Amino acid sequence: MDVLIYLIPIALFMGGLGLVGFLWSLKSGQYEDLDGAAQRILLDDDLENSERAED
């Protein structure tokens, strides 16, 4: 039971740290364009790569 004296504050600190990280990501706009990343993988970039190889 003595270990709970250490584990509870550590768990609260880590939870608060996660909350601060999440709020920072919201503020910095990490979740603004959710569909952009999903669509970007479908784009064909073979033309761009072949043009770079020729230069």
PQR file with spaces between the fields and no chain letter, atoms N, CA, C, O and H, PARSE charges and radii, in Angstrom:
ATOM       1  N    MET     1       0.804   -1.191    0.000 -0.4000 1.5000
ATOM       2  CA   MET     1       0.000    0.000    0.000 -0.0000 2.0000
ATOM       3  C    MET     1       0.852    1.261    0.000  0.5500 1.7000
ATOM       4  O    MET     1       0.407    2.312   -0.462 -0.5500 1.4000
ATOM       5  N    ASP     2       2.048    1.166    0.504 -0.4000 1.5000
ATOM       6  CA   ASP     2       2.914    2.343    0.541 -0.0000 2.0000
ATOM       7  C    ASP     2       3.314    2.803   -0.858  0.5500 1.7000
ATOM       8  O    ASP     2       3.621    3.976   -1.071 -0.5500 1.4000
ATOM       9  H    ASP     2       2.409    0.312    0.879  0.4000 1.0000
ATOM      10  N    VAL     3       3.307    1.875   -1.801 -0.4000 1.5000
ATOM      11  CA   VAL     3       3.701    2.219   -3.162 -0.0000 2.0000
ATOM      12  C    VAL     3       2.671    3.133   -3.833  0.5500 1.7000
ATOM      13  O    VAL     3       3.010    3.874   -4.756 -0.5500 1.4000
ATOM      14  H    VAL     3       3.058    0.922   -1.628  0.4000 1.0000
ATOM      15  N    LEU     4       1.415    3.083   -3.373 -0.4000 1.5000
ATOM      16  CA   LEU     4       0.379    3.956   -3.943 -0.0000 2.0000
ATOM      17  C    LEU     4       0.674    5.430   -3.697  0.5500 1.7000
ATOM      18  O    LEU     4       0.243    6.291   -4.463 -0.5500 1.4000
ATOM      19  H    LEU     4       1.140    2.481   -2.624  0.4000 1.0000
ATOM      20  N    ILE     5       1.404    5.714   -2.635 -0.4000 1.5000
ATOM      21  CA   ILE     5       1.779    7.097   -2.345 -0.0000 2.0000
ATOM      22  C    ILE     5       2.636    7.652   -3.481  0.5500 1.7000
ATOM      23  O    ILE     5       2.593    8.851   -3.754 -0.5500 1.4000
ATOM      24  H    ILE     5       1.754    5.014   -2.013  0.4000 1.0000
ATOM      25  N    TYR     6       3.403    6.810   -4.136 -0.4000 1.5000
ATOM      26  CA   TYR     6       4.254    7.233   -5.243 -0.0000 2.0000
ATOM      27  C    TYR     6       3.560    7.101   -6.597  0.5500 1.7000
ATOM      28  O    TYR     6       3.736    7.945   -7.475 -0.5500 1.4000
ATOM      29  H    TYR     6       3.438    5.836   -3.914  0.4000 1.0000
ATOM      30  N    LEU     7       2.778    6.050   -6.760 -0.4000 1.5000
ATOM      31  CA   LEU     7       2.183    5.769   -8.061 -0.0000 2.0000
ATOM      32  C    LEU     7       1.055    6.724   -8.428  0.5500 1.7000
ATOM      33  O    LEU     7       0.921    7.085   -9.597 -0.5500 1.4000
ATOM      34  H    LEU     7       2.634    5.365   -6.046  0.4000 1.0000
ATOM      35  N    ILE     8       0.252    7.138   -7.476 -0.4000 1.5000
ATOM      36  CA   ILE     8      -0.872    8.032   -7.787 -0.0000 2.0000
ATOM      37  C    ILE     8      -0.387    9.389   -8.280  0.5500 1.7000
ATOM      38  O    ILE     8      -0.892    9.858   -9.301 -0.5500 1.4000
ATOM      39  H    ILE     8       0.361    6.844   -6.526  0.4000 1.0000
ATOM      40  N    PRO     9       0.565   10.052   -7.616 -0.5600 1.5000
ATOM      41  CA   PRO     9       1.054   11.332   -8.162  0.2800 2.0000
ATOM      42  C    PRO     9       1.757   11.177   -9.511  0.5500 1.7000
ATOM      43  O    PRO     9       1.659   12.059  -10.364 -0.5500 1.4000
ATOM      44  N    ILE    10       2.455   10.079   -9.705 -0.4000 1.5000
ATOM      45  CA   ILE    10       3.113    9.848  -10.997 -0.0000 2.0000
ATOM      46  C    ILE    10       2.069    9.678  -12.090  0.5500 1.7000
ATOM      47  O    ILE    10       2.225   10.218  -13.186 -0.5500 1.4000
ATOM      48  H    ILE    10       2.535    9.363   -9.012  0.4000 1.0000
ATOM      49  N    ALA    11       1.003    8.933  -11.805 -0.4000 1.5000
ATOM      50  CA   ALA    11      -0.059    8.729  -12.789 -0.0000 2.0000
ATOM      51  C    ALA    11      -0.773   10.045  -13.098  0.5500 1.7000
ATOM      52  O    ALA    11      -1.088   10.317  -14.256 -0.5500 1.4000
ATOM      53  H    ALA    11       0.876    8.494  -10.915  0.4000 1.0000
ATOM      54  N    LEU    12      -1.031   10.857  -12.081 -0.4000 1.5000
ATOM      55  CA   LEU    12      -1.666   12.157  -12.301 -0.0000 2.0000
ATOM      56  C    LEU    12      -0.775   13.081  -13.120  0.5500 1.7000
ATOM      57  O    LEU    12      -1.255   13.806  -13.991 -0.5500 1.4000
ATOM      58  H    LEU    12      -0.775   10.636  -11.140  0.4000 1.0000
ATOM      59  N    PHE    13       0.517   13.050  -12.838 -0.4000 1.5000
ATOM      60  CA   PHE    13       1.459   13.875  -13.596 -0.0000 2.0000
ATOM      61  C    PHE    13       1.512   13.444  -15.058  0.5500 1.7000
ATOM      62  O    PHE    13       1.508   14.287  -15.955 -0.5500 1.4000
ATOM      63  H    PHE    13       0.907   12.461  -12.130  0.4000 1.0000
ATOM      64  N    MET    14       1.562   12.150  -15.299 -0.4000 1.5000
ATOM      65  CA   MET    14       1.617   11.662  -16.678 -0.0000 2.0000
ATOM      66  C    MET    14       0.312   11.946  -17.423  0.5500 1.7000
ATOM      67  O    MET    14       0.335   12.263  -18.612 -0.5500 1.4000
ATOM      68  H    MET    14       1.566   11.465  -14.570  0.4000 1.0000
ATOM      69  N    GLY    15      -0.816   11.835  -16.739 -0.4000 1.5000
ATOM      70  CA   GLY    15      -2.094   12.190  -17.356 -0.0000 2.0000
ATOM      71  C    GLY    15      -2.162   13.664  -17.694  0.5500 1.7000
ATOM      72  O    GLY    15      -2.648   14.036  -18.761 -0.5500 1.4000
ATOM      73  H    GLY    15      -0.836   11.577  -15.773  0.4000 1.0000
ATOM      74  N    GLY    16      -1.681   14.503  -16.797 -0.4000 1.5000
ATOM      75  CA   GLY    16      -1.631   15.943  -17.064 -0.0000 2.0000
ATOM      76  C    GLY    16      -0.697   16.265  -18.214  0.5500 1.7000
ATOM      77  O    GLY    16      -0.986   17.145  -19.025 -0.5500 1.4000
ATOM      78  H    GLY    16      -1.286   14.201  -15.930  0.4000 1.0000
ATOM      79  N    LEU    17       0.409   15.565  -18.290 -0.4000 1.5000
ATOM      80  CA   LEU    17       1.354   15.765  -19.390 -0.0000 2.0000
ATOM      81  C    LEU    17       0.723   15.390  -20.729  0.5500 1.7000
ATOM      82  O    LEU    17       0.915   16.082  -21.729 -0.5500 1.4000
ATOM      83  H    LEU    17       0.644   14.850  -17.632  0.4000 1.0000
ATOM      84  N    GLY    18      -0.028   14.293  -20.739 -0.4000 1.5000
ATOM      85  CA   GLY    18      -0.742   13.894  -21.952 -0.0000 2.0000
ATOM      86  C    GLY    18      -1.796   14.913  -22.345  0.5500 1.7000
ATOM      87  O    GLY    18      -1.971   15.201  -23.529 -0.5500 1.4000
ATOM      88  H    GLY    18      -0.184   13.732  -19.926  0.4000 1.0000
ATOM      89  N    LEU    19      -2.502   15.462  -21.362 -0.4000 1.5000
ATOM      90  CA   LEU    19      -3.516   16.477  -21.622 -0.0000 2.0000
ATOM      91  C    LEU    19      -2.887   17.744  -22.185  0.5500 1.7000
ATOM      92  O    LEU    19      -3.427   18.338  -23.118 -0.5500 1.4000
ATOM      93  H    LEU    19      -2.360   15.229  -20.400  0.4000 1.0000
ATOM      94  N    VAL    20      -1.773   18.158  -21.642 -0.4000 1.5000
ATOM      95  CA   VAL    20      -1.068   19.344  -22.155 -0.0000 2.0000
ATOM      96  C    VAL    20      -0.603   19.093  -23.585  0.5500 1.7000
ATOM      97  O    VAL    20      -0.711   19.979  -24.432 -0.5500 1.4000
ATOM      98  H    VAL    20      -1.334   17.675  -20.884  0.4000 1.0000
ATOM      99  N    GLY    21      -0.091   17.907  -23.861 -0.4000 1.5000
ATOM     100  CA   GLY    21       0.336   17.579  -25.225 -0.0000 2.0000
ATOM     101  C    GLY    21      -0.825   17.589  -26.203  0.5500 1.7000
ATOM     102  O    GLY    21      -0.685   18.066  -27.330 -0.5500 1.4000
ATOM     103  H    GLY    21      -0.003   17.188  -23.172  0.4000 1.0000
ATOM     104  N    PHE    22      -1.960   17.071  -25.784 -0.4000 1.5000
ATOM     105  CA   PHE    22      -3.143   17.070  -26.643 -0.0000 2.0000
ATOM     106  C    PHE    22      -3.636   18.484  -26.900  0.5500 1.7000
ATOM     107  O    PHE    22      -3.972   18.823  -28.035 -0.5500 1.4000
ATOM     108  H    PHE    22      -2.073   16.685  -24.869  0.4000 1.0000
ATOM     109  N    LEU    23      -3.686   19.313  -25.867 -0.4000 1.5000
ATOM     110  CA   LEU    23      -4.128   20.695  -26.043 -0.0000 2.0000
ATOM     111  C    LEU    23      -3.164   21.475  -26.933  0.5500 1.7000
ATOM     112  O    LEU    23      -3.588   22.314  -27.727 -0.5500 1.4000
ATOM     113  H    LEU    23      -3.413   19.037  -24.945  0.4000 1.0000
ATOM     114  N    TRP    24      -1.859   21.197  -26.797 -0.4000 1.5000
ATOM     115  CA   TRP    24      -0.887   21.864  -27.658 -0.0000 2.0000
ATOM     116  C    TRP    24      -1.105   21.472  -29.117  0.5500 1.7000
ATOM     117  O    TRP    24      -1.021   22.317  -30.009 -0.5500 1.4000
ATOM     118  H    TRP    24      -1.515   20.515  -26.151  0.4000 1.0000
ATOM     119  N    SER    25      -1.388   20.183  -29.360 -0.4000 1.5000
ATOM     120  CA   SER    25      -1.612   19.741  -30.740 -0.0000 2.0000
ATOM     121  C    SER    25      -2.883   20.362  -31.318  0.5500 1.7000
ATOM     122  O    SER    25      -2.930   20.664  -32.511 -0.5500 1.4000
ATOM     123  H    SER    25      -1.457   19.498  -28.636  0.4000 1.0000
ATOM     124  N    LEU    26      -3.902   20.555  -30.500 -0.4000 1.5000
ATOM     125  CA   LEU    26      -5.104   21.240  -30.974 -0.0000 2.0000
ATOM     126  C    LEU    26      -4.799   22.690  -31.331  0.5500 1.7000
ATOM     127  O    LEU    26      -5.256   23.196  -32.356 -0.5500 1.4000
ATOM     128  H    LEU    26      -3.864   20.309  -29.532  0.4000 1.0000
ATOM     129  N    LYS    27      -4.026   23.351  -30.479 -0.4000 1.5000
ATOM     130  CA   LYS    27      -3.701   24.763  -30.698 -0.0000 2.0000
ATOM     131  C    LYS    27      -2.822   24.964  -31.927  0.5500 1.7000
ATOM     132  O    LYS    27      -2.948   25.971  -32.622 -0.5500 1.4000
ATOM     133  H    LYS    27      -3.655   22.939  -29.646  0.4000 1.0000
ATOM     134  N    SER    28      -1.939   24.019  -32.196 -0.4000 1.5000
ATOM     135  CA   SER    28      -1.026   24.175  -33.326 -0.0000 2.0000
ATOM     136  C    SER    28      -1.626   23.720  -34.648  0.5500 1.7000
ATOM     137  O    SER    28      -0.966   23.808  -35.684 -0.5500 1.4000
ATOM     138  H    SER    28      -1.837   23.201  -31.631  0.4000 1.0000
ATOM     139  N    GLY    29      -2.880   23.229  -34.633 -0.4000 1.5000
ATOM     140  CA   GLY    29      -3.565   22.907  -35.877 -0.0000 2.0000
ATOM     141  C    GLY    29      -3.251   21.534  -36.444  0.5500 1.7000
ATOM     142  O    GLY    29      -3.332   21.344  -37.657 -0.5500 1.4000
ATOM     143  H    GLY    29      -3.415   23.157  -33.792  0.4000 1.0000
ATOM     144  N    GLN    30      -2.901   20.584  -35.613 -0.4000 1.5000
ATOM     145  CA   GLN    30      -2.565   19.250  -36.096 -0.0000 2.0000
ATOM     146  C    GLN    30      -3.771   18.504  -36.650  0.5500 1.7000
ATOM     147  O    GLN    30      -3.608   17.579  -37.446 -0.5500 1.4000
ATOM     148  H    GLN    30      -2.835   20.738  -34.627  0.4000 1.0000
ATOM     149  N    TYR    31      -4.972   18.889  -36.246 -0.4000 1.5000
ATOM     150  CA   TYR    31      -6.172   18.165  -36.640 -0.0000 2.0000
ATOM     151  C    TYR    31      -7.017   18.950  -37.640  0.5500 1.7000
ATOM     152  O    TYR    31      -8.196   18.642  -37.813 -0.5500 1.4000
ATOM     153  H    TYR    31      -5.103   19.641  -35.600  0.4000 1.0000
ATOM     154  N    GLU    32      -6.453   19.943  -38.295 -0.4000 1.5000
ATOM     155  CA   GLU    32      -7.222   20.786  -39.211 -0.0000 2.0000
ATOM     156  C    GLU    32      -7.602   20.062  -40.502  0.5500 1.7000
ATOM     157  O    GLU    32      -8.743   20.172  -40.949 -0.5500 1.4000
ATOM     158  H    GLU    32      -5.495   20.194  -38.154  0.4000 1.0000
ATOM     159  N    ASP    33      -6.677   19.329  -41.104 -0.4000 1.5000
ATOM     160  CA   ASP    33      -6.917   18.709  -42.403 -0.0000 2.0000
ATOM     161  C    ASP    33      -6.759   17.198  -42.298  0.5500 1.7000
ATOM     162  O    ASP    33      -5.723   16.644  -42.665 -0.5500 1.4000
ATOM     163  H    ASP    33      -5.750   19.240  -40.741  0.4000 1.0000
ATOM     164  N    LEU    34      -7.789   16.544  -41.798 -0.4000 1.5000
ATOM     165  CA   LEU    34      -7.708   15.091  -41.599 -0.0000 2.0000
ATOM     166  C    LEU    34      -7.805   14.337  -42.916  0.5500 1.7000
ATOM     167  O    LEU    34      -7.203   13.272  -43.056 -0.5500 1.4000
ATOM     168  H    LEU    34      -8.631   16.994  -41.500  0.4000 1.0000
ATOM     169  N    ASP    35      -8.549   14.863  -43.886 -0.4000 1.5000
ATOM     170  CA   ASP    35      -8.714   14.169  -45.154 -0.0000 2.0000
ATOM     171  C    ASP    35      -7.519   14.377  -46.085  0.5500 1.7000
ATOM     172  O    ASP    35      -7.302   13.575  -46.992 -0.5500 1.4000
ATOM     173  H    ASP    35      -9.037   15.728  -43.772  0.4000 1.0000
ATOM     174  N    GLY    36      -6.756   15.423  -45.878 -0.4000 1.5000
ATOM     175  CA   GLY    36      -5.618   15.708  -46.754 -0.0000 2.0000
ATOM     176  C    GLY    36      -4.573   14.613  -46.725  0.5500 1.7000
ATOM     177  O    GLY    36      -4.069   14.205  -47.772 -0.5500 1.4000
ATOM     178  H    GLY    36      -6.933   16.076  -45.140  0.4000 1.0000
ATOM     179  N    ALA    37      -4.247   14.139  -45.551 -0.4000 1.5000
ATOM     180  CA   ALA    37      -3.236   13.090  -45.441 -0.0000 2.0000
ATOM     181  C    ALA    37      -3.746   11.782  -46.038  0.5500 1.7000
ATOM     182  O    ALA    37      -2.974   11.024  -46.626 -0.5500 1.4000
ATOM     183  H    ALA    37      -4.656   14.471  -44.701  0.4000 1.0000
ATOM     184  N    ALA    38      -5.033   11.518  -45.889 -0.4000 1.5000
ATOM     185  CA   ALA    38      -5.592   10.291  -46.444 -0.0000 2.0000
ATOM     186  C    ALA    38      -5.623   10.346  -47.977  0.5500 1.7000
ATOM     187  O    ALA    38      -5.447    9.318  -48.632 -0.5500 1.4000
ATOM     188  H    ALA    38      -5.659   12.133  -45.411  0.4000 1.0000
ATOM     189  N    GLN    39      -5.840   11.513  -48.542 -0.4000 1.5000
ATOM     190  CA   GLN    39      -5.884   11.652  -49.996 -0.0000 2.0000
ATOM     191  C    GLN    39      -4.488   11.755  -50.606  0.5500 1.7000
ATOM     192  O    GLN    39      -4.286   11.374  -51.759 -0.5500 1.4000
ATOM     193  H    GLN    39      -5.983   12.347  -48.010  0.4000 1.0000
ATOM     194  N    ARG    40      -3.537   12.259  -49.852 -0.4000 1.5000
ATOM     195  CA   ARG    40      -2.181   12.463  -50.366 -0.0000 2.0000
ATOM     196  C    ARG    40      -1.516   11.148  -50.760  0.5500 1.7000
ATOM     197  O    ARG    40      -0.714   11.113  -51.693 -0.5500 1.4000
ATOM     198  H    ARG    40      -3.700   12.569  -48.915  0.4000 1.0000
ATOM     199  N    ILE    41      -1.845   10.069  -50.056 -0.4000 1.5000
ATOM     200  CA   ILE    41      -1.226    8.781  -50.370 -0.0000 2.0000
ATOM     201  C    ILE    41      -1.741    8.236  -51.695  0.5500 1.7000
ATOM     202  O    ILE    41      -1.074    7.415  -52.325 -0.5500 1.4000
ATOM     203  H    ILE    41      -2.497   10.098  -49.298  0.4000 1.0000
ATOM     204  N    LEU    42      -2.915    8.679  -52.124 -0.4000 1.5000
ATOM     205  CA   LEU    42      -3.498    8.191  -53.363 -0.0000 2.0000
ATOM     206  C    LEU    42      -2.980    8.927  -54.596  0.5500 1.7000
ATOM     207  O    LEU    42      -3.164    8.461  -55.721 -0.5500 1.4000
ATOM     208  H    LEU    42      -3.456    9.345  -51.611  0.4000 1.0000
ATOM     209  N    LEU    43      -2.335   10.069  -54.390 -0.4000 1.5000
ATOM     210  CA   LEU    43      -1.835   10.850  -55.521 -0.0000 2.0000
ATOM     211  C    LEU    43      -0.670   10.135  -56.189  0.5500 1.7000
ATOM     212  O    LEU    43       0.162    9.518  -55.524 -0.5500 1.4000
ATOM     213  H    LEU    43      -2.185   10.447  -53.476  0.4000 1.0000
ATOM     214  N    ASP    44      -0.625   10.227  -57.493 -0.4000 1.5000
ATOM     215  CA   ASP    44       0.437    9.587  -58.253 -0.0000 2.0000
ATOM     216  C    ASP    44       1.607   10.554  -58.364  0.5500 1.7000
ATOM     217  O    ASP    44       1.500   11.585  -59.029 -0.5500 1.4000
ATOM     218  H    ASP    44      -1.301   10.728  -58.033  0.4000 1.0000
ATOM     219  N    ASP    45       2.707   10.235  -57.725 -0.4000 1.5000
ATOM     220  CA   ASP    45       3.869   11.114  -57.778 -0.0000 2.0000
ATOM     221  C    ASP    45       4.989   10.524  -58.631  0.5500 1.7000
ATOM     222  O    ASP    45       6.145   10.923  -58.490 -0.5500 1.4000
ATOM     223  H    ASP    45       2.794    9.398  -57.185  0.4000 1.0000
ATOM     224  N    ASP    46       4.663    9.580  -59.514 -0.4000 1.5000
ATOM     225  CA   ASP    46       5.677    9.005  -60.385 -0.0000 2.0000
ATOM     226  C    ASP    46       6.239   10.045  -61.342  0.5500 1.7000
ATOM     227  O    ASP    46       7.430   10.011  -61.654 -0.5500 1.4000
ATOM     228  H    ASP    46       3.724    9.256  -59.628  0.4000 1.0000
ATOM     229  N    LEU    47       5.411   10.963  -61.812 -0.4000 1.5000
ATOM     230  CA   LEU    47       5.894   11.997  -62.723 -0.0000 2.0000
ATOM     231  C    LEU    47       6.891   12.909  -62.050  0.5500 1.7000
ATOM     232  O    LEU    47       7.899   13.278  -62.654 -0.5500 1.4000
ATOM     233  H    LEU    47       4.444   10.990  -61.559  0.4000 1.0000
ATOM     234  N    GLU    48       6.635   13.276  -60.828 -0.4000 1.5000
ATOM     235  CA   GLU    48       7.564   14.135  -60.104 -0.0000 2.0000
ATOM     236  C    GLU    48       8.907   13.420  -59.886  0.5500 1.7000
ATOM     237  O    GLU    48       9.967   14.028  -60.034 -0.5500 1.4000
ATOM     238  H    GLU    48       5.816   12.976  -60.337  0.4000 1.0000
ATOM     239  N    ASN    49       8.857   12.145  -59.539 -0.4000 1.5000
ATOM     240  CA   ASN    49      10.095   11.403  -59.307 -0.0000 2.0000
ATOM     241  C    ASN    49      10.891   11.203  -60.589  0.5500 1.7000
ATOM     242  O    ASN    49      12.120   11.254  -60.557 -0.5500 1.4000
ATOM     243  H    ASN    49       7.996   11.651  -59.419  0.4000 1.0000
ATOM     244  N    SER    50      10.218   10.977  -61.721 -0.4000 1.5000
ATOM     245  CA   SER    50      10.939   10.770  -62.974 -0.0000 2.0000
ATOM     246  C    SER    50      11.530   12.088  -63.470  0.5500 1.7000
ATOM     247  O    SER    50      12.604   12.082  -64.072 -0.5500 1.4000
ATOM     248  H    SER    50       9.220   10.936  -61.747  0.4000 1.0000
ATOM     249  N    GLU    51      10.871   13.200  -63.239 -0.4000 1.5000
ATOM     250  CA   GLU    51      11.421   14.493  -63.631 -0.0000 2.0000
ATOM     251  C    GLU    51      12.656   14.821  -62.830  0.5500 1.7000
ATOM     252  O    GLU    51      13.601   15.400  -63.366 -0.5500 1.4000
ATOM     253  H    GLU    51       9.998   13.205  -62.750  0.4000 1.0000
ATOM     254  N    ARG    52      12.673   14.465  -61.551 -0.4000 1.5000
ATOM     255  CA   ARG    52      13.834   14.725  -60.712 -0.0000 2.0000
ATOM     256  C    ARG    52      15.002   13.840  -61.135  0.5500 1.7000
ATOM     257  O    ARG    52      16.154   14.267  -61.065 -0.5500 1.4000
ATOM     258  H    ARG    52      11.906   13.996  -61.115  0.4000 1.0000
ATOM     259  N    ALA    53      14.721   12.621  -61.570 -0.4000 1.5000
ATOM     260  CA   ALA    53      15.783   11.691  -61.956 -0.0000 2.0000
ATOM     261  C    ALA    53      16.453   12.156  -63.247  0.5500 1.7000
ATOM     262  O    ALA    53      17.644   11.917  -63.447 -0.5500 1.4000
ATOM     263  H    ALA    53      13.785   12.275  -61.627  0.4000 1.0000
ATOM     264  N    GLU    54      15.705   12.812  -64.115 -0.4000 1.5000
ATOM     265  CA   GLU    54      16.268   13.272  -65.386 -0.0000 2.0000
ATOM     266  C    GLU    54      17.169   14.486  -65.200  0.5500 1.7000
ATOM     267  O    GLU    54      18.087   14.703  -65.992 -0.5500 1.4000
ATOM     268  H    GLU    54      14.737   13.007  -63.953  0.4000 1.0000
ATOM     269  N    ASP    55      16.918   15.274  -64.168 -0.4000 1.5000
ATOM     270  CA   ASP    55      17.724   16.504  -63.946 -0.0000 2.0000
ATOM     271  C    ASP    55      19.079   16.224  -63.437  0.5500 1.7000
ATOM     272  O    ASP    55      19.856   17.151  -63.208 -0.5500 1.4000
ATOM     273  H    ASP    55      16.173   15.098  -63.525  0.4000 1.0000
